[in-house]
Amino acid sequence: MSTLLPAVQLRVPTDEDAVVWHRIFADPEVMEFHGGRSAELSEYEELTARQRRHDAERGFCLWTLLDEDGEAIGFTGAQPWPREDFGPYGEIEIGWRLARRAWGRGYATAAARTTLERVRAAGVSNVVAMVDVRNERSIAVTRRLGMRRAEDFPVPGTERRAHCFRLDLK
């Protein structure tokens, strides 16, 4: 990958983005570390609505990620870690999920850096990233962001484990 990162845009997800996310995430390769399959469209409709609320209330969310041509290629952003049964519950997690065709082109790193700027501006002092231990591409993104691996968690109901990476934004 080139050291020059692509230009990206992040926008608050629209109602139409639920359909786009559902289509992009129907790819089993994209969902390999996220349960293996896309959620139902109704779940993406609820997710995009929740992200609009997060942005209005907190100043950040999981934004729709647009490439240089303005085409939606996934999402990147931040939200409170939602699971109470494992992981850093309540902490602000950054994350990304991109269409397969967008992999390996620097989009995740570029968008995650923009996310860090935005959450810092919103007053967030530290973030986490939860990454499946097998997801080498996302682990590489956390390294490019300067995050440090802090702890590991078993993923409930599976044989999988997740690394928790941390970054101080002060």
Chimera marker file (.cmm) of the C-alpha trace (Angstrom):
<marker_set name="trace">
<marker id="1" x="0.000" y="0.000" z="0.000" r="1" g="1" b="0" radius="0.5"/>
<marker id="2" x="1.218" y="3.474" z="-0.785" r="1" g="1" b="0" radius="0.5"/>
<marker id="3" x="2.103" y="5.803" z="2.097" r="1" g="1" b="0" radius="0.5"/>
<marker id="4" x="-0.151" y="8.403" z="0.484" r="1" g="1" b="0" radius="0.5"/>
<marker id="5" x="-3.658" y="7.762" z="1.751" r="1" g="1" b="0" radius="0.5"/>
<marker id="6" x="-6.735" y="8.270" z="-0.422" r="1" g="1" b="0" radius="0.5"/>
<marker id="7" x="-9.104" y="11.161" z="0.069" r="1" g="1" b="0" radius="0.5"/>
<marker id="8" x="-12.199" y="9.999" z="1.918" r="1" g="1" b="0" radius="0.5"/>
<marker id="9" x="-15.413" y="11.578" z="3.074" r="1" g="1" b="0" radius="0.5"/>
<marker id="10" x="-17.457" y="10.591" z="6.106" r="1" g="1" b="0" radius="0.5"/>
<marker id="11" x="-21.140" y="11.461" z="6.297" r="1" g="1" b="0" radius="0.5"/>
<marker id="12" x="-23.865" y="10.782" z="8.809" r="1" g="1" b="0" radius="0.5"/>
<marker id="13" x="-25.682" y="7.694" z="7.505" r="1" g="1" b="0" radius="0.5"/>
<marker id="14" x="-28.928" y="8.255" z="5.652" r="1" g="1" b="0" radius="0.5"/>
<marker id="15" x="-31.974" y="5.991" z="5.452" r="1" g="1" b="0" radius="0.5"/>
<marker id="16" x="-30.700" y="4.884" z="2.029" r="1" g="1" b="0" radius="0.5"/>
<marker id="17" x="-27.337" y="3.892" z="3.542" r="1" g="1" b="0" radius="0.5"/>
<marker id="18" x="-29.054" y="1.053" z="5.415" r="1" g="1" b="0" radius="0.5"/>
<marker id="19" x="-29.741" y="-0.571" z="2.042" r="1" g="1" b="0" radius="0.5"/>
<marker id="20" x="-26.182" y="0.121" z="0.854" r="1" g="1" b="0" radius="0.5"/>
<marker id="21" x="-24.634" y="-1.318" z="4.024" r="1" g="1" b="0" radius="0.5"/>
<marker id="22" x="-26.878" y="-4.373" z="3.775" r="1" g="1" b="0" radius="0.5"/>
<marker id="23" x="-25.727" y="-4.960" z="0.176" r="1" g="1" b="0" radius="0.5"/>
<marker id="24" x="-22.013" y="-4.360" z="0.897" r="1" g="1" b="0" radius="0.5"/>
<marker id="25" x="-22.049" y="-6.570" z="3.980" r="1" g="1" b="0" radius="0.5"/>
<marker id="26" x="-23.819" y="-9.431" z="2.197" r="1" g="1" b="0" radius="0.5"/>
<marker id="27" x="-20.330" y="-10.517" z="1.080" r="1" g="1" b="0" radius="0.5"/>
<marker id="28" x="-19.209" y="-13.439" z="3.306" r="1" g="1" b="0" radius="0.5"/>
<marker id="29" x="-15.555" y="-12.305" z="3.021" r="1" g="1" b="0" radius="0.5"/>
<marker id="30" x="-16.473" y="-8.885" z="4.439" r="1" g="1" b="0" radius="0.5"/>
<marker id="31" x="-18.366" y="-10.553" z="7.285" r="1" g="1" b="0" radius="0.5"/>
<marker id="32" x="-15.746" y="-13.228" z="8.048" r="1" g="1" b="0" radius="0.5"/>
<marker id="33" x="-14.877" y="-11.682" z="11.427" r="1" g="1" b="0" radius="0.5"/>
<marker id="34" x="-18.376" y="-10.322" z="12.120" r="1" g="1" b="0" radius="0.5"/>
<marker id="35" x="-20.440" y="-13.477" z="12.402" r="1" g="1" b="0" radius="0.5"/>
<marker id="36" x="-20.036" y="-14.662" z="8.811" r="1" g="1" b="0" radius="0.5"/>
<marker id="37" x="-23.182" y="-13.143" z="7.318" r="1" g="1" b="0" radius="0.5"/>
<marker id="38" x="-24.959" y="-9.843" z="6.910" r="1" g="1" b="0" radius="0.5"/>
<marker id="39" x="-27.717" y="-8.849" z="9.293" r="1" g="1" b="0" radius="0.5"/>
<marker id="40" x="-31.291" y="-8.370" z="8.100" r="1" g="1" b="0" radius="0.5"/>
<marker id="41" x="-32.070" y="-5.062" z="6.397" r="1" g="1" b="0" radius="0.5"/>
<marker id="42" x="-34.198" y="-4.005" z="9.384" r="1" g="1" b="0" radius="0.5"/>
<marker id="43" x="-31.111" y="-4.229" z="11.622" r="1" g="1" b="0" radius="0.5"/>
<marker id="44" x="-29.206" y="-1.874" z="9.320" r="1" g="1" b="0" radius="0.5"/>
<marker id="45" x="-32.196" y="0.472" z="9.306" r="1" g="1" b="0" radius="0.5"/>
<marker id="46" x="-32.090" y="0.544" z="13.118" r="1" g="1" b="0" radius="0.5"/>
<marker id="47" x="-28.282" y="0.866" z="13.120" r="1" g="1" b="0" radius="0.5"/>
<marker id="48" x="-28.248" y="3.860" z="10.769" r="1" g="1" b="0" radius="0.5"/>
<marker id="49" x="-31.023" y="5.540" z="12.811" r="1" g="1" b="0" radius="0.5"/>
<marker id="50" x="-29.024" y="4.951" z="16.008" r="1" g="1" b="0" radius="0.5"/>
<marker id="51" x="-25.930" y="6.431" z="14.360" r="1" g="1" b="0" radius="0.5"/>
<marker id="52" x="-27.841" y="9.588" z="13.445" r="1" g="1" b="0" radius="0.5"/>
<marker id="53" x="-28.822" y="9.909" z="17.126" r="1" g="1" b="0" radius="0.5"/>
<marker id="54" x="-25.219" y="9.322" z="18.233" r="1" g="1" b="0" radius="0.5"/>
<marker id="55" x="-23.978" y="12.031" z="15.894" r="1" g="1" b="0" radius="0.5"/>
<marker id="56" x="-26.609" y="14.525" z="17.086" r="1" g="1" b="0" radius="0.5"/>
<marker id="57" x="-26.001" y="13.753" z="20.767" r="1" g="1" b="0" radius="0.5"/>
<marker id="58" x="-22.249" y="13.085" z="20.847" r="1" g="1" b="0" radius="0.5"/>
<marker id="59" x="-20.778" y="14.614" z="17.695" r="1" g="1" b="0" radius="0.5"/>
<marker id="60" x="-19.616" y="11.261" z="16.345" r="1" g="1" b="0" radius="0.5"/>
<marker id="61" x="-21.043" y="7.965" z="15.077" r="1" g="1" b="0" radius="0.5"/>
<marker id="62" x="-20.383" y="5.218" z="12.567" r="1" g="1" b="0" radius="0.5"/>
<marker id="63" x="-20.291" y="7.370" z="9.445" r="1" g="1" b="0" radius="0.5"/>
<marker id="64" x="-20.860" y="6.161" z="5.922" r="1" g="1" b="0" radius="0.5"/>
<marker id="65" x="-17.464" y="6.051" z="4.227" r="1" g="1" b="0" radius="0.5"/>
<marker id="66" x="-17.331" y="7.503" z="0.727" r="1" g="1" b="0" radius="0.5"/>
<marker id="67" x="-14.507" y="7.024" z="-1.752" r="1" g="1" b="0" radius="0.5"/>
<marker id="68" x="-13.023" y="9.729" z="-3.996" r="1" g="1" b="0" radius="0.5"/>
<marker id="69" x="-15.997" y="9.434" z="-6.355" r="1" g="1" b="0" radius="0.5"/>
<marker id="70" x="-18.527" y="9.862" z="-3.554" r="1" g="1" b="0" radius="0.5"/>
<marker id="71" x="-19.589" y="6.200" z="-3.637" r="1" g="1" b="0" radius="0.5"/>
<marker id="72" x="-20.407" y="4.496" z="-0.323" r="1" g="1" b="0" radius="0.5"/>
<marker id="73" x="-17.864" y="1.762" z="0.432" r="1" g="1" b="0" radius="0.5"/>
<marker id="74" x="-18.744" y="0.925" z="4.037" r="1" g="1" b="0" radius="0.5"/>
<marker id="75" x="-18.568" y="2.660" z="7.389" r="1" g="1" b="0" radius="0.5"/>
<marker id="76" x="-15.965" y="4.030" z="9.752" r="1" g="1" b="0" radius="0.5"/>
<marker id="77" x="-16.423" y="5.869" z="12.995" r="1" g="1" b="0" radius="0.5"/>
<marker id="78" x="-16.921" y="5.558" z="16.709" r="1" g="1" b="0" radius="0.5"/>
<marker id="79" x="-19.615" y="4.643" z="19.184" r="1" g="1" b="0" radius="0.5"/>
<marker id="80" x="-19.844" y="3.398" z="22.764" r="1" g="1" b="0" radius="0.5"/>
<marker id="81" x="-18.975" y="-0.317" z="22.981" r="1" g="1" b="0" radius="0.5"/>
<marker id="82" x="-22.477" y="-1.814" z="23.170" r="1" g="1" b="0" radius="0.5"/>
<marker id="83" x="-21.969" y="-5.277" z="24.647" r="1" g="1" b="0" radius="0.5"/>
<marker id="84" x="-22.308" y="-5.750" z="28.379" r="1" g="1" b="0" radius="0.5"/>
<marker id="85" x="-21.326" y="-9.433" z="28.268" r="1" g="1" b="0" radius="0.5"/>
<marker id="86" x="-17.713" y="-8.856" z="27.202" r="1" g="1" b="0" radius="0.5"/>
<marker id="87" x="-15.223" y="-6.258" z="26.139" r="1" g="1" b="0" radius="0.5"/>
<marker id="88" x="-14.754" y="-2.640" z="27.177" r="1" g="1" b="0" radius="0.5"/>
<marker id="89" x="-18.416" y="-1.890" z="27.901" r="1" g="1" b="0" radius="0.5"/>
<marker id="90" x="-19.241" y="1.814" z="27.679" r="1" g="1" b="0" radius="0.5"/>
<marker id="91" x="-15.850" y="2.863" z="26.304" r="1" g="1" b="0" radius="0.5"/>
<marker id="92" x="-15.680" y="4.575" z="22.928" r="1" g="1" b="0" radius="0.5"/>
<marker id="93" x="-14.768" y="2.097" z="20.218" r="1" g="1" b="0" radius="0.5"/>
<marker id="94" x="-13.526" y="3.064" z="16.777" r="1" g="1" b="0" radius="0.5"/>
<marker id="95" x="-14.200" y="0.685" z="13.943" r="1" g="1" b="0" radius="0.5"/>
<marker id="96" x="-14.456" y="0.194" z="10.229" r="1" g="1" b="0" radius="0.5"/>
<marker id="97" x="-16.044" y="-2.227" z="7.788" r="1" g="1" b="0" radius="0.5"/>
<marker id="98" x="-15.448" y="-1.851" z="4.078" r="1" g="1" b="0" radius="0.5"/>
<marker id="99" x="-16.640" y="-3.409" z="0.850" r="1" g="1" b="0" radius="0.5"/>
<marker id="100" x="-14.250" y="-6.075" z="-0.402" r="1" g="1" b="0" radius="0.5"/>
<marker id="101" x="-13.354" y="-4.002" z="-3.486" r="1" g="1" b="0" radius="0.5"/>
<marker id="102" x="-12.066" y="-1.221" z="-1.190" r="1" g="1" b="0" radius="0.5"/>
<marker id="103" x="-9.624" y="-3.383" z="0.775" r="1" g="1" b="0" radius="0.5"/>
<marker id="104" x="-5.894" y="-2.749" z="0.606" r="1" g="1" b="0" radius="0.5"/>
<marker id="105" x="-6.192" y="0.799" z="-0.706" r="1" g="1" b="0" radius="0.5"/>
<marker id="106" x="-5.741" y="2.799" z="2.508" r="1" g="1" b="0" radius="0.5"/>
<marker id="107" x="-9.393" y="3.739" z="2.987" r="1" g="1" b="0" radius="0.5"/>
<marker id="108" x="-9.714" y="2.236" z="6.479" r="1" g="1" b="0" radius="0.5"/>
<marker id="109" x="-6.592" y="3.973" z="7.756" r="1" g="1" b="0" radius="0.5"/>
<marker id="110" x="-7.495" y="7.329" z="6.187" r="1" g="1" b="0" radius="0.5"/>
<marker id="111" x="-11.041" y="7.203" z="7.518" r="1" g="1" b="0" radius="0.5"/>
<marker id="112" x="-9.950" y="5.997" z="10.968" r="1" g="1" b="0" radius="0.5"/>
<marker id="113" x="-7.520" y="8.923" z="11.228" r="1" g="1" b="0" radius="0.5"/>
<marker id="114" x="-10.357" y="11.303" z="10.390" r="1" g="1" b="0" radius="0.5"/>
<marker id="115" x="-12.466" y="9.535" z="13.021" r="1" g="1" b="0" radius="0.5"/>
<marker id="116" x="-9.742" y="10.087" z="15.636" r="1" g="1" b="0" radius="0.5"/>
<marker id="117" x="-9.643" y="13.812" z="14.810" r="1" g="1" b="0" radius="0.5"/>
<marker id="118" x="-13.415" y="14.079" z="15.118" r="1" g="1" b="0" radius="0.5"/>
<marker id="119" x="-13.745" y="12.171" z="18.402" r="1" g="1" b="0" radius="0.5"/>
<marker id="120" x="-10.859" y="14.150" z="19.911" r="1" g="1" b="0" radius="0.5"/>
<marker id="121" x="-12.657" y="17.366" z="18.880" r="1" g="1" b="0" radius="0.5"/>
<marker id="122" x="-15.824" y="16.001" z="20.546" r="1" g="1" b="0" radius="0.5"/>
<marker id="123" x="-13.920" y="15.696" z="23.835" r="1" g="1" b="0" radius="0.5"/>
<marker id="124" x="-13.159" y="11.964" z="23.853" r="1" g="1" b="0" radius="0.5"/>
<marker id="125" x="-9.869" y="11.338" z="25.672" r="1" g="1" b="0" radius="0.5"/>
<marker id="126" x="-9.239" y="7.698" z="24.702" r="1" g="1" b="0" radius="0.5"/>
<marker id="127" x="-10.598" y="5.054" z="22.362" r="1" g="1" b="0" radius="0.5"/>
<marker id="128" x="-10.515" y="1.304" z="21.966" r="1" g="1" b="0" radius="0.5"/>
<marker id="129" x="-10.735" y="-0.998" z="18.957" r="1" g="1" b="0" radius="0.5"/>
<marker id="130" x="-11.970" y="-4.563" z="19.333" r="1" g="1" b="0" radius="0.5"/>
<marker id="131" x="-10.511" y="-6.800" z="16.622" r="1" g="1" b="0" radius="0.5"/>
<marker id="132" x="-10.843" y="-10.544" z="16.044" r="1" g="1" b="0" radius="0.5"/>
<marker id="133" x="-7.401" y="-12.059" z="16.685" r="1" g="1" b="0" radius="0.5"/>
<marker id="134" x="-7.411" y="-13.535" z="13.150" r="1" g="1" b="0" radius="0.5"/>
<marker id="135" x="-8.185" y="-10.235" z="11.395" r="1" g="1" b="0" radius="0.5"/>
<marker id="136" x="-4.684" y="-9.272" z="10.303" r="1" g="1" b="0" radius="0.5"/>
<marker id="137" x="-5.880" y="-6.420" z="8.062" r="1" g="1" b="0" radius="0.5"/>
<marker id="138" x="-7.647" y="-4.620" z="10.917" r="1" g="1" b="0" radius="0.5"/>
<marker id="139" x="-4.786" y="-5.318" z="13.313" r="1" g="1" b="0" radius="0.5"/>
<marker id="140" x="-2.493" y="-3.593" z="10.791" r="1" g="1" b="0" radius="0.5"/>
<marker id="141" x="-4.825" y="-0.548" z="10.775" r="1" g="1" b="0" radius="0.5"/>
<marker id="142" x="-4.639" y="-0.311" z="14.588" r="1" g="1" b="0" radius="0.5"/>
<marker id="143" x="-0.823" y="-0.332" z="14.349" r="1" g="1" b="0" radius="0.5"/>
<marker id="144" x="-0.872" y="2.447" z="11.729" r="1" g="1" b="0" radius="0.5"/>
<marker id="145" x="-3.016" y="4.490" z="14.132" r="1" g="1" b="0" radius="0.5"/>
<marker id="146" x="-0.501" y="4.013" z="16.948" r="1" g="1" b="0" radius="0.5"/>
<marker id="147" x="-2.849" y="1.906" z="19.077" r="1" g="1" b="0" radius="0.5"/>
<marker id="148" x="-1.439" y="-0.575" z="21.597" r="1" g="1" b="0" radius="0.5"/>
<marker id="149" x="-2.781" y="-4.033" z="22.305" r="1" g="1" b="0" radius="0.5"/>
<marker id="150" x="-4.003" y="-3.942" z="25.887" r="1" g="1" b="0" radius="0.5"/>
<marker id="151" x="-5.989" y="-7.106" z="26.552" r="1" g="1" b="0" radius="0.5"/>
<marker id="152" x="-7.791" y="-10.048" z="25.004" r="1" g="1" b="0" radius="0.5"/>
<marker id="153" x="-11.365" y="-11.210" z="25.471" r="1" g="1" b="0" radius="0.5"/>
<marker id="154" x="-13.102" y="-14.484" z="24.627" r="1" g="1" b="0" radius="0.5"/>
<marker id="155" x="-16.096" y="-13.843" z="22.366" r="1" g="1" b="0" radius="0.5"/>
<marker id="156" x="-19.144" y="-15.304" z="24.173" r="1" g="1" b="0" radius="0.5"/>
<marker id="157" x="-20.779" y="-18.282" z="22.509" r="1" g="1" b="0" radius="0.5"/>
<marker id="158" x="-17.830" y="-18.871" z="20.162" r="1" g="1" b="0" radius="0.5"/>
<marker id="159" x="-14.312" y="-20.267" z="20.168" r="1" g="1" b="0" radius="0.5"/>
<marker id="160" x="-13.036" y="-16.868" z="18.979" r="1" g="1" b="0" radius="0.5"/>
<marker id="161" x="-11.015" y="-14.257" z="20.829" r="1" g="1" b="0" radius="0.5"/>
<marker id="162" x="-10.742" y="-10.501" z="20.306" r="1" g="1" b="0" radius="0.5"/>
<marker id="163" x="-7.839" y="-8.156" z="20.935" r="1" g="1" b="0" radius="0.5"/>
<marker id="164" x="-8.651" y="-4.855" z="22.601" r="1" g="1" b="0" radius="0.5"/>
<marker id="165" x="-6.397" y="-2.059" z="21.332" r="1" g="1" b="0" radius="0.5"/>
<marker id="166" x="-6.225" y="1.296" z="23.129" r="1" g="1" b="0" radius="0.5"/>
<marker id="167" x="-5.169" y="4.810" z="22.176" r="1" g="1" b="0" radius="0.5"/>
<marker id="168" x="-4.876" y="7.885" z="24.389" r="1" g="1" b="0" radius="0.5"/>
<marker id="169" x="-6.067" y="10.990" z="22.511" r="1" g="1" b="0" radius="0.5"/>
<marker id="170" x="-4.857" y="13.584" z="25.028" r="1" g="1" b="0" radius="0.5"/>
<link id1="1" id2="2" r="1" g="1" b="0" radius="0.2"/>
<link id1="2" id2="3" r="1" g="1" b="0" radius="0.2"/>
<link id1="3" id2="4" r="1" g="1" b="0" radius="0.2"/>
<link id1="4" id2="5" r="1" g="1" b="0" radius="0.2"/>
<link id1="5" id2="6" r="1" g="1" b="0" radius="0.2"/>
<link id1="6" id2="7" r="1" g="1" b="0" radius="0.2"/>
<link id1="7" id2="8" r="1" g="1" b="0" radius="0.2"/>
<link id1="8" id2="9" r="1" g="1" b="0" radius="0.2"/>
<link id1="9" id2="10" r="1" g="1" b="0" radius="0.2"/>
<link id1="10" id2="11" r="1" g="1" b="0" radius="0.2"/>
<link id1="11" id2="12" r="1" g="1" b="0" radius="0.2"/>
<link id1="12" id2="13" r="1" g="1" b="0" radius="0.2"/>
<link id1="13" id2="14" r="1" g="1" b="0" radius="0.2"/>
<link id1="14" id2="15" r="1" g="1" b="0" radius="0.2"/>
<link id1="15" id2="16" r="1" g="1" b="0" radius="0.2"/>
<link id1="16" id2="17" r="1" g="1" b="0" radius="0.2"/>
<link id1="17" id2="18" r="1" g="1" b="0" radius="0.2"/>
<link id1="18" id2="19" r="1" g="1" b="0" radius="0.2"/>
<link id1="19" id2="20" r="1" g="1" b="0" radius="0.2"/>
<link id1="20" id2="21" r="1" g="1" b="0" radius="0.2"/>
<link id1="21" id2="22" r="1" g="1" b="0" radius="0.2"/>
<link id1="22" id2="23" r="1" g="1" b="0" radius="0.2"/>
<link id1="23" id2="24" r="1" g="1" b="0" radius="0.2"/>
<link id1="24" id2="25" r="1" g="1" b="0" radius="0.2"/>
<link id1="25" id2="26" r="1" g="1" b="0" radius="0.2"/>
<link id1="26" id2="27" r="1" g="1" b="0" radius="0.2"/>
<link id1="27" id2="28" r="1" g="1" b="0" radius="0.2"/>
<link id1="28" id2="29" r="1" g="1" b="0" radius="0.2"/>
<link id1="29" id2="30" r="1" g="1" b="0" radius="0.2"/>
<link id1="30" id2="31" r="1" g="1" b="0" radius="0.2"/>
<link id1="31" id2="32" r="1" g="1" b="0" radius="0.2"/>
<link id1="32" id2="33" r="1" g="1" b="0" radius="0.2"/>
<link id1="33" id2="34" r="1" g="1" b="0" radius="0.2"/>
<link id1="34" id2="35" r="1" g="1" b="0" radius="0.2"/>
<link id1="35" id2="36" r="1" g="1" b="0" radius="0.2"/>
<link id1="36" id2="37" r="1" g="1" b="0" radius="0.2"/>
<link id1="37" id2="38" r="1" g="1" b="0" radius="0.2"/>
<link id1="38" id2="39" r="1" g="1" b="0" radius="0.2"/>
<link id1="39" id2="40" r="1" g="1" b="0" radius="0.2"/>
<link id1="40" id2="41" r="1" g="1" b="0" radius="0.2"/>
<link id1="41" id2="42" r="1" g="1" b="0" radius="0.2"/>
<link id1="42" id2="43" r="1" g="1" b="0" radius="0.2"/>
<link id1="43" id2="44" r="1" g="1" b="0" radius="0.2"/>
<link id1="44" id2="45" r="1" g="1" b="0" radius="0.2"/>
<link id1="45" id2="46" r="1" g="1" b="0" radius="0.2"/>
<link id1="46" id2="47" r="1" g="1" b="0" radius="0.2"/>
<link id1="47" id2="48" r="1" g="1" b="0" radius="0.2"/>
<link id1="48" id2="49" r="1" g="1" b="0" radius="0.2"/>
<link id1="49" id2="50" r="1" g="1" b="0" radius="0.2"/>
<link id1="50" id2="51" r="1" g="1" b="0" radius="0.2"/>
<link id1="51" id2="52" r="1" g="1" b="0" radius="0.2"/>
<link id1="52" id2="53" r="1" g="1" b="0" radius="0.2"/>
<link id1="53" id2="54" r="1" g="1" b="0" radius="0.2"/>
<link id1="54" id2="55" r="1" g="1" b="0" radius="0.2"/>
<link id1="55" id2="56" r="1" g="1" b="0" radius="0.2"/>
<link id1="56" id2="57" r="1" g="1" b="0" radius="0.2"/>
<link id1="57" id2="58" r="1" g="1" b="0" radius="0.2"/>
<link id1="58" id2="59" r="1" g="1" b="0" radius="0.2"/>
<link id1="59" id2="60" r="1" g="1" b="0" radius="0.2"/>
<link id1="60" id2="61" r="1" g="1" b="0" radius="0.2"/>
<link id1="61" id2="62" r="1" g="1" b="0" radius="0.2"/>
<link id1="62" id2="63" r="1" g="1" b="0" radius="0.2"/>
<link id1="63" id2="64" r="1" g="1" b="0" radius="0.2"/>
<link id1="64" id2="65" r="1" g="1" b="0" radius="0.2"/>
<link id1="65" id2="66" r="1" g="1" b="0" radius="0.2"/>
<link id1="66" id2="67" r="1" g="1" b="0" radius="0.2"/>
<link id1="67" id2="68" r="1" g="1" b="0" radius="0.2"/>
<link id1="68" id2="69" r="1" g="1" b="0" radius="0.2"/>
<link id1="69" id2="70" r="1" g="1" b="0" radius="0.2"/>
<link id1="70" id2="71" r="1" g="1" b="0" radius="0.2"/>
<link id1="71" id2="72" r="1" g="1" b="0" radius="0.2"/>
<link id1="72" id2="73" r="1" g="1" b="0" radius="0.2"/>
<link id1="73" id2="74" r="1" g="1" b="0" radius="0.2"/>
<link id1="74" id2="75" r="1" g="1" b="0" radius="0.2"/>
<link id1="75" id2="76" r="1" g="1" b="0" radius="0.2"/>
<link id1="76" id2="77" r="1" g="1" b="0" radius="0.2"/>
<link id1="77" id2="78" r="1" g="1" b="0" radius="0.2"/>
<link id1="78" id2="79" r="1" g="1" b="0" radius="0.2"/>
<link id1="79" id2="80" r="1" g="1" b="0" radius="0.2"/>
<link id1="80" id2="81" r="1" g="1" b="0" radius="0.2"/>
<link id1="81" id2="82" r="1" g="1" b="0" radius="0.2"/>
<link id1="82" id2="83" r="1" g="1" b="0" radius="0.2"/>
<link id1="83" id2="84" r="1" g="1" b="0" radius="0.2"/>
<link id1="84" id2="85" r="1" g="1" b="0" radius="0.2"/>
<link id1="85" id2="86" r="1" g="1" b="0" radius="0.2"/>
<link id1="86" id2="87" r="1" g="1" b="0" radius="0.2"/>
<link id1="87" id2="88" r="1" g="1" b="0" radius="0.2"/>
<link id1="88" id2="89" r="1" g="1" b="0" radius="0.2"/>
<link id1="89" id2="90" r="1" g="1" b="0" radius="0.2"/>
<link id1="90" id2="91" r="1" g="1" b="0" radius="0.2"/>
<link id1="91" id2="92" r="1" g="1" b="0" radius="0.2"/>
<link id1="92" id2="93" r="1" g="1" b="0" radius="0.2"/>
<link id1="93" id2="94" r="1" g="1" b="0" radius="0.2"/>
<link id1="94" id2="95" r="1" g="1" b="0" radius="0.2"/>
<link id1="95" id2="96" r="1" g="1" b="0" radius="0.2"/>
<link id1="96" id2="97" r="1" g="1" b="0" radius="0.2"/>
<link id1="97" id2="98" r="1" g="1" b="0" radius="0.2"/>
<link id1="98" id2="99" r="1" g="1" b="0" radius="0.2"/>
<link id1="99" id2="100" r="1" g="1" b="0" radius="0.2"/>
<link id1="100" id2="101" r="1" g="1" b="0" radius="0.2"/>
<link id1="101" id2="102" r="1" g="1" b="0" radius="0.2"/>
<link id1="102" id2="103" r="1" g="1" b="0" radius="0.2"/>
<link id1="103" id2="104" r="1" g="1" b="0" radius="0.2"/>
<link id1="104" id2="105" r="1" g="1" b="0" radius="0.2"/>
<link id1="105" id2="106" r="1" g="1" b="0" radius="0.2"/>
<link id1="106" id2="107" r="1" g="1" b="0" radius="0.2"/>
<link id1="107" id2="108" r="1" g="1" b="0" radius="0.2"/>
<link id1="108" id2="109" r="1" g="1" b="0" radius="0.2"/>
<link id1="109" id2="110" r="1" g="1" b="0" radius="0.2"/>
<link id1="110" id2="111" r="1" g="1" b="0" radius="0.2"/>
<link id1="111" id2="112" r="1" g="1" b="0" radius="0.2"/>
<link id1="112" id2="113" r="1" g="1" b="0" radius="0.2"/>
<link id1="113" id2="114" r="1" g="1" b="0" radius="0.2"/>
<link id1="114" id2="115" r="1" g="1" b="0" radius="0.2"/>
<link id1="115" id2="116" r="1" g="1" b="0" radius="0.2"/>
<link id1="116" id2="117" r="1" g="1" b="0" radius="0.2"/>
<link id1="117" id2="118" r="1" g="1" b="0" radius="0.2"/>
<link id1="118" id2="119" r="1" g="1" b="0" radius="0.2"/>
<link id1="119" id2="120" r="1" g="1" b="0" radius="0.2"/>
<link id1="120" id2="121" r="1" g="1" b="0" radius="0.2"/>
<link id1="121" id2="122" r="1" g="1" b="0" radius="0.2"/>
<link id1="122" id2="123" r="1" g="1" b="0" radius="0.2"/>
<link id1="123" id2="124" r="1" g="1" b="0" radius="0.2"/>
<link id1="124" id2="125" r="1" g="1" b="0" radius="0.2"/>
<link id1="125" id2="126" r="1" g="1" b="0" radius="0.2"/>
<link id1="126" id2="127" r="1" g="1" b="0" radius="0.2"/>
<link id1="127" id2="128" r="1" g="1" b="0" radius="0.2"/>
<link id1="128" id2="129" r="1" g="1" b="0" radius="0.2"/>
<link id1="129" id2="130" r="1" g="1" b="0" radius="0.2"/>
<link id1="130" id2="131" r="1" g="1" b="0" radius="0.2"/>
<link id1="131" id2="132" r="1" g="1" b="0" radius="0.2"/>
<link id1="132" id2="133" r="1" g="1" b="0" radius="0.2"/>
<link id1="133" id2="134" r="1" g="1" b="0" radius="0.2"/>
<link id1="134" id2="135" r="1" g="1" b="0" radius="0.2"/>
<link id1="135" id2="136" r="1" g="1" b="0" radius="0.2"/>
<link id1="136" id2="137" r="1" g="1" b="0" radius="0.2"/>
<link id1="137" id2="138" r="1" g="1" b="0" radius="0.2"/>
<link id1="138" id2="139" r="1" g="1" b="0" radius="0.2"/>
<link id1="139" id2="140" r="1" g="1" b="0" radius="0.2"/>
<link id1="140" id2="141" r="1" g="1" b="0" radius="0.2"/>
<link id1="141" id2="142" r="1" g="1" b="0" radius="0.2"/>
<link id1="142" id2="143" r="1" g="1" b="0" radius="0.2"/>
<link id1="143" id2="144" r="1" g="1" b="0" radius="0.2"/>
<link id1="144" id2="145" r="1" g="1" b="0" radius="0.2"/>
<link id1="145" id2="146" r="1" g="1" b="0" radius="0.2"/>
<link id1="146" id2="147" r="1" g="1" b="0" radius="0.2"/>
<link id1="147" id2="148" r="1" g="1" b="0" radius="0.2"/>
<link id1="148" id2="149" r="1" g="1" b="0" radius="0.2"/>
<link id1="149" id2="150" r="1" g="1" b="0" radius="0.2"/>
<link id1="150" id2="151" r="1" g="1" b="0" radius="0.2"/>
<link id1="151" id2="152" r="1" g="1" b="0" radius="0.2"/>
<link id1="152" id2="153" r="1" g="1" b="0" radius="0.2"/>
<link id1="153" id2="154" r="1" g="1" b="0" radius="0.2"/>
<link id1="154" id2="155" r="1" g="1" b="0" radius="0.2"/>
<link id1="155" id2="156" r="1" g="1" b="0" radius="0.2"/>
<link id1="156" id2="157" r="1" g="1" b="0" radius="0.2"/>
<link id1="157" id2="158" r="1" g="1" b="0" radius="0.2"/>
<link id1="158" id2="159" r="1" g="1" b="0" radius="0.2"/>
<link id1="159" id2="160" r="1" g="1" b="0" radius="0.2"/>
<link id1="160" id2="161" r="1" g="1" b="0" radius="0.2"/>
<link id1="161" id2="162" r="1" g="1" b="0" radius="0.2"/>
<link id1="162" id2="163" r="1" g="1" b="0" radius="0.2"/>
<link id1="163" id2="164" r="1" g="1" b="0" radius="0.2"/>
<link id1="164" id2="165" r="1" g="1" b="0" radius="0.2"/>
<link id1="165" id2="166" r="1" g="1" b="0" radius="0.2"/>
<link id1="166" id2="167" r="1" g="1" b="0" radius="0.2"/>
<link id1="167" id2="168" r="1" g="1" b="0" radius="0.2"/>
<link id1="168" id2="169" r="1" g="1" b="0" radius="0.2"/>
<link id1="169" id2="170" r="1" g="1" b="0" radius="0.2"/>
</marker_set>
